Each structure stands twice: as C-alpha cells, then as structure tokens.
Amino acid sequence: MKKSGRPREYDLEKALEAAMILFWSKGFEAASLKDLLNATGISKSSFYYAFGSKHKLFEQCIERFRNQQVAQMKVELEQAPTGRIFIETFLREMAKESYVTNTSYGYSIMNTTTEFAGRNPEVSKLVANATLRLMEVFWLAIKRGQAEGVICEYKDPDILAIYLMNSIAGLRSMIKVGIDHKKINSVIVVTLTALD
C-alpha cells in the first residue's frame, strides 16, 4: 500500500499571500530566500517542495495578484451605479491607497514590469497578460458607460481602455515621486475628460 507521505504543516494559500506581499514591498531581487522563509513560516525543504524555486514562486504571486485584482474589479463594476463612476472611483481610490500605503502594494505590477523589462521572457509574458486582463475590465466599464450614455459612444472602447491603463501608469509614477495629492486628483479630472 502506497504511503501518503507527511501531511503538509503549512497553509499554501497563506504562504503565497505572505510571499506576494513581501515581493511587492521589497522587489524580487531584494527579497532573499531567508526573507521568504520568515514571511511564509515554512522550512527550506518545504519551500522547494511547494514552489520549486524563488522564481517559480514569484510567477505564482504575479498570477495570484492578477486573479485577485481582476475578480475584485469585476465585483466593483457590477456594483457601481454606472461604468463611468466605476472608472472614476477606481482612479481616485488607487491614488488614495497609494498615498496611504506608501505605494508598496498598489505598484506591484508596474514595479515588476520595471524590474524585469527585457530580462525575463516568462515574467514579461505574465505581466503582459495581467495588464490585458485589467484592461478588459476597463473595456467592459467603457462599453457599459457608452450604453448608459455617460461615455461618448463614438469613441473606440479599445483605445480608451489602453488610454486608461497608460494614465494609471503615469499617475502612479507621479505619486511615487511625491506629486501633491490634490494635483493628482486634478489630473484625474483631466483624464476623465477623454471619456466625454
């Protein structure tokens, strides 16, 4: 009879969440194996058994973050009074959270893109996929807003979705260098005029 082996002594989901937060706060290179073991609370042997390598764990964290954020955004879109209000609320909450949390969590995908740009095809592919998934939610919000008459129906929703993703990247960069919150909110107002 085949033995089932030792039972797992750690929660894989909690370990992934802890590793994800550590990567977002320190970056991939700066997060050492020791840091990851301390954060996840698992042994070195269990770490390699569960994740294979630091790099494989990082890839799982990117996918986890993408899935969580997309799912949350879809729920918020469903609950929003209009597609346009969803977009405005997202931009303002993003800016607010970035200031409150010192941008460490909100910058996750953008930080990853910067750190691995041109250096790792697999990670770049994951980041590109995450960006597309997020952009799809904005596309849905734009299409809904157009049907509701609160977003210009003559504008291409694909281009508007790309524009919003580009604007988010720019806003996060401005927040990171310390641009005043009131000015950021004023820029958000200008950004939203693209939907008119």
Residue, then its C-alpha position, 0 to 999 in steps of 0.5 A: m500500500k502506497k504511503s501518503g507521505r507527511p501531511r503538509e504543516y503549512d497553509l499554501e494559500k497563506a504562504l503565497e499571500a505572505a510571499m506576494i506581499l513581501f515581493w511587492s514591498k521589497g522587489f524580487e531581487a531584494a527579497s532573499l530566500k531567508d526573507l521568504l522563509n520568515a514571511t511564509g513560516i515554512s522550512k527550506s525543504s518545504f519551500y522547494y517542495a511547494f514552489g520549486s524555486k524563488h522564481k517559480l514562486f514569484e510567477q505564482c504571486i504575479e498570477r495570484f495578484r492578477n486573479q485577485q485584482v481582476a475578480q475584485m474589479k469585476v465585483e466593483l463594476e457590477q456594483a457601481p451605479t454606472g461604468r463611468i463612476f466605476i472608472e472614476t472611483f477606481l482612479r481616485e481610490m488607487a491614488k488614495e491607497s497609494y498615498v496611504t500605503n506608501t505605494s508598496y502594494g498598489y505598484s506591484i505590477m508596474n514595479t515588476t514590469t520595471e524590474f524585469a523589462g527585457r530580462n525575463p521572457e516568462v515574467s514579461k509574458l505574465v505581466a503582459n497578460a495581467t495588464l490585458r486582463l485589467m484592461e478588459v475590465f476597463w473595456l467592459a466599464i467603457k462599453r457599459g458607460q457608452a450604453e448608459g450614455v455617460i461615455c461618448e459612444y463614438k469613441d473606440p472602447d479599445i483605445l480608451a481602455i489602453y488610454l486608461m491603463n497608460s494614465i494609471a501608469g503615469l499617475r502612479s509614477m507621479i505619486k511615487v515621486g511625491i506629486d501633491h495629492k490634490k494635483i493628482n486628483s486634478v489630473i484625474v479630472v483631466t483624464l476623465t475628460a477623454l471619456d466625454 
